[in-house]
Amino acid sequence: MLQRIDTIESKDFLISYDVVYNCLSRNFYIPLGASSSLPKDSNNKVIAVEPSELVGIAKRWQDGEVVDVIVETPDTKTLRIKLPATEGFIPGQYYNVRIPVEGRPRPIQRAYSVGSSPHPEAGIIDIGIKEMEGGLVSPILVRKISPGDHLQIRGPVGKFIWDETFGGPVVLVAAGSGVVPLMSMIRYAVSKNLQIPMRLLFSSTDASHVIYGSELDDLEQKNPWLKIIHTFTRDPFDSRAQFHRRIDLAMVREVTQGLENPLAYICGPPEMVENVEQYLMEIGLEDSQIFSEKYD
């Protein structure tokens, strides 16, 4: 959820403190609740600020408690984490997690997107973690973390965001665990009953690797404004997928057909993201309508 800041004079503020500029409405935003620490005028409106005035909302490491571990696919889990304090977050943002790793002198930090909605509860977050072969952090988080464990966590971070102030319709394009921040946007829209048209084009290797598969099916059935389109890259016969190949121009053109001036959010491996950005521009979207996040 966002709050508008009517005046910001310092460009460094935007760069350093995750204030978000919405190019469509030409307003600056911060996570709901954060403005309680910002200077205000006699009418209680936030006034122009400098970075030195923002110590009160600087991100800090917290001790989060894992309250649940949810198996999503054979290699992906959701860690549900209770935060001791929160300023809220915006759908699409991520948190940094750091853990000690044997043989390393300092804790290792990694970024993980939030898959849950900040509405109605932002104090408990779901972070989605796919185990990466040879990774230092993800195998530990996926295999060894249990309810009751504690993790060092800091955030939220990121300008890859959406909520109702951005409008729609919205096209979401994901591959693999890139669906996690897009799921936060979908869950948020459902929780707020926004009814803004959304279409999710989701690429997975096969049905067993569809993250949030059952929930996505259920949400689509209950919300006529939401459409889920699957493509499986390694199962050419499963009828649960509309497509059976990697995302290409023809697929993007078909999925976006009939949507007037949509916003597009893309998340996944760098090559896929760059390709989809190009496809969207080829079918007529402007750069200002396209938002992307690359997962290495």
C-alpha positions in Angstrom: 0.0 0.0 0.0 1.3 3.5 -0.9 1.1 7.0 0.4 1.7 9.9 -1.8 4.4 12.5 -1.1 3.5 15.7 -2.8 6.9 17.3 -2.8 10.4 15.9 -2.8 13.3 18.1 -3.9 16.3 15.8 -3.4 17.0 13.3 -6.2 19.3 11.4 -3.8 16.2 10.6 -1.7 14.7 8.7 -4.6 18.0 6.7 -5.2 18.9 6.0 -1.6 15.6 5.3 0.2 13.4 3.3 -2.1 10.9 6.1 -2.6 9.0 5.1 -5.7 8.1 7.4 -8.6 5.0 6.4 -10.5 5.6 7.7 -14.0 1.9 7.4 -14.8 0.6 9.6 -12.1 3.8 11.6 -11.6 3.7 11.1 -7.8 6.3 9.9 -5.4 5.3 7.1 -3.0 6.7 5.3 0.1 5.4 2.2 2.0 2.3 3.0 4.0 3.3 4.0 7.6 6.8 5.2 6.7 5.7 8.8 6.5 5.1 8.9 10.3 8.9 9.6 10.5 9.0 12.3 7.9 8.8 16.1 8.6 5.3 17.6 8.1 3.9 21.1 7.8 1.2 22.6 9.9 -1.5 20.8 7.9 0.2 17.5 8.6 1.4 17.1 5.0 4.8 15.7 4.3 7.2 18.4 3.1 10.4 18.4 1.1 13.1 16.2 2.8 16.8 15.5 2.5 18.5 12.1 3.0 19.9 13.3 6.4 16.4 13.6 7.7 15.4 10.0 7.0 17.2 8.2 9.8 13.9 7.2 11.3 12.9 4.9 8.4 16.4 3.5 7.5 16.2 -0.2 6.9 17.7 -2.3 9.7 18.3 -6.0 10.3 15.6 -7.7 12.3 15.2 -11.1 14.0 12.3 -12.7 12.1 10.7 -15.9 13.4 9.8 -18.6 10.9 6.2 -19.6 11.8 5.6 -22.0 8.9 7.3 -23.7 6.0 5.2 -24.5 2.9 6.4 -26.9 0.2 5.5 -25.4 -3.1 7.4 -27.7 -5.6 10.2 -30.3 -5.3 12.7 -27.5 -5.2 10.8 -24.5 -3.9 9.5 -23.6 -0.4 7.7 -20.7 1.1 9.1 -19.4 4.5 6.4 -17.6 6.4 8.2 -15.1 8.7 6.8 -13.0 11.5 8.6 -9.6 11.8 9.0 -7.9 15.1 8.3 -4.5 13.5 7.2 -3.5 10.0 6.6 -0.3 8.0 4.6 -2.3 5.5 5.7 -3.2 2.0 4.4 -2.8 -1.6 3.5 -5.8 -3.7 6.5 -6.8 -5.8 9.2 -5.8 -3.2 11.8 -8.1 -1.6 13.6 -8.7 1.7 17.3 -9.5 2.3 18.1 -12.5 4.4 21.5 -13.3 5.9 22.6 -16.5 7.5 26.0 -17.9 8.7 27.6 -20.3 6.2 30.3 -22.7 7.2 33.7 -21.7 6.0 32.7 -18.1 5.5 34.0 -15.4 7.9 30.8 -13.3 7.6 27.1 -14.1 7.1 26.0 -14.4 3.5 23.1 -12.2 2.3 20.6 -13.0 -0.4 17.4 -11.2 -1.7 14.1 -13.0 -1.8 10.8 -11.6 -3.1 7.6 -11.5 -1.0 4.8 -13.6 -2.3 2.2 -12.6 0.3 0.0 -9.5 0.2 0.6 -6.5 2.5 -3.2 -6.3 3.0 -4.6 -7.0 5.5 -1.4 -8.2 7.3 2.1 -6.9 6.5 3.7 -8.1 9.8 3.9 -11.7 8.5 5.5 -12.2 5.1 5.9 -15.2 2.8 9.2 -15.3 1.0 9.6 -17.7 -1.9 12.9 -19.6 -2.2 13.9 -21.9 -5.0 16.9 -24.1 -4.2 19.8 -23.2 -6.6 22.2 -26.0 -7.4 25.6 -25.0 -5.9 24.1 -22.1 -4.0 25.4 -21.1 -0.6 22.2 -19.9 1.0 19.1 -21.3 -0.8 19.9 -25.0 0.0 20.1 -24.2 3.7 16.9 -22.2 3.6 15.0 -24.9 1.6 16.4 -28.0 3.4 17.2 -27.0 7.0 14.9 -24.2 8.2 11.9 -25.3 10.3 9.1 -23.4 12.2 10.5 -21.8 15.3 13.8 -21.0 13.7 14.9 -17.3 13.5 16.4 -15.5 10.5 18.1 -12.1 10.1 16.0 -10.2 7.7 16.0 -6.6 6.3 13.6 -4.7 4.1 11.5 -4.1 2.2 13.5 -3.1 -0.9 12.8 -2.6 -4.5 11.0 -0.4 -7.1 9.4 -3.3 -9.0 5.9 -2.6 -7.6 2.2 -2.5 -8.3 -0.9 -1.5 -6.5 -4.2 0.1 -7.4 -2.6 3.6 -7.8 -0.9 2.3 -10.9 -4.1 1.1 -12.5 -4.5 -1.5 -15.2 -5.2 -3.7 -17.0 -2.1 -5.7 -16.0 -0.1 -8.4 -17.8 2.2 -10.5 -15.6 4.9 -12.6 -17.2 6.9 -15.1 -15.1 9.3 -18.0 -15.4 9.9 -20.3 -12.5 10.4 -18.5 -9.1 9.9 -15.2 -10.9 6.2 -15.7 -10.1 6.8 -14.9 -6.4 6.5 -11.1 -6.6 3.8 -11.3 -9.2 1.8 -13.5 -6.8 2.0 -10.8 -4.2 0.4 -8.4 -6.7 -2.4 -11.0 -7.5 -3.0 -11.8 -3.8 -3.2 -8.0 -3.0 -5.7 -7.4 -5.8 -7.8 -10.3 -4.5 -7.6 -9.1 -0.9 -8.7 -5.6 -1.8 -11.3 -6.8 -4.3 -9.9 -4.5 -6.9 -11.3 -6.3 -10.0 -8.6 -4.8 -12.2 -8.1 -7.1 -15.2 -5.0 -9.3 -14.8 -3.4 -11.9 -16.9 -0.6 -14.1 -15.8 1.6 -15.9 -18.4 3.6 -18.4 -16.4 6.4 -20.6 -17.8 7.3 -23.8 -15.9 9.1 -26.9 -16.8 6.1 -29.1 -16.1 3.0 -29.3 -13.8 5.0 -30.5 -10.8 7.1 -27.3 -10.9 4.3 -24.8 -11.0 4.7 -22.7 -7.9 1.4 -21.8 -6.3 -0.3 -24.0 -8.8 -3.4 -25.0 -6.8 -4.0 -21.6 -5.4 -3.7 -20.0 -8.8 -6.3 -22.4 -10.2 -8.6 -21.5 -7.3 -8.1 -17.8 -7.6 -8.8 -17.9 -11.3 -12.1 -19.8 -10.7 -13.3 -17.3 -8.1 -12.2 -14.0 -9.8 -13.4 -13.5 -13.3 -11.0 -10.5 -13.8 -8.0 -12.9 -13.4 -6.8 -15.2 -16.1 -3.9 -17.7 -15.7 -2.1 -19.0 -18.8 0.5 -21.7 -18.4 3.3 -22.8 -20.7 5.3 -26.0 -20.0 8.7 -26.2 -21.6 9.5 -29.9 -20.9 6.1 -31.5 -21.1 4.5 -31.3 -24.6 1.4 -33.2 -23.8 0.0 -31.9 -20.5 -3.4 -30.3 -21.4 -3.3 -28.1 -18.3 -0.9 -25.8 -20.1 -2.2 -23.7 -23.0 1.3 -23.6 -24.5 4.2 -26.1 -24.6 7.3 -24.0 -25.4 9.4 -21.1 -24.2 7.7 -17.7 -24.2 7.9 -16.1 -27.7 6.4 -13.2 -29.6 3.4 -15.1 -30.8 2.5 -16.2 -27.3 2.8 -12.7 -25.8 0.7 -11.3 -28.7 -2.0 -13.8 -28.0 -2.0 -13.3 -24.2 -2.3 -9.5 -24.4 -4.9 -9.5 -27.1 -7.9 -7.3 -26.3 -6.2 -5.4 -23.5 -6.1 -1.6 -24.0 -2.9 0.1 -22.8 -1.9 -2.6 -20.3 0.9 -2.4 -17.8 3.3 -5.3 -18.0 5.4 -6.8 -15.2 8.1 -9.4 -16.1 10.1 -11.4 -13.6 12.5 -14.3 -14.2 15.9 -15.2 -15.7 17.6 -12.3 -17.5 17.4 -13.7 -21.0 13.7 -14.4 -20.7 13.0 -10.9 -19.2 14.9 -9.1 -22.0 13.2 -11.2 -24.7 9.7 -10.4 -23.3 10.6 -6.7 -23.0 11.4 -6.7 -26.7 8.2 -8.7 -27.6 6.0 -6.2 -25.7 7.6 -3.3 -27.5 7.1 -5.0 -30.8 3.4 -5.3 -30.2 3.1 -1.6 -29.3 3.8 -1.1 -25.6 5.8 1.9 -24.6 8.8 1.6 -22.3 6.9 3.4 -19.6 4.3 0.6 -19.5 6.9 -2.1 -18.9 8.4 -3.0 -15.5 10.9 -5.9 -15.0 13.0 -7.7 -12.4 15.7 -10.1 -13.3 16.6 -13.2 -11.3 20.1 -14.5 -11.7 
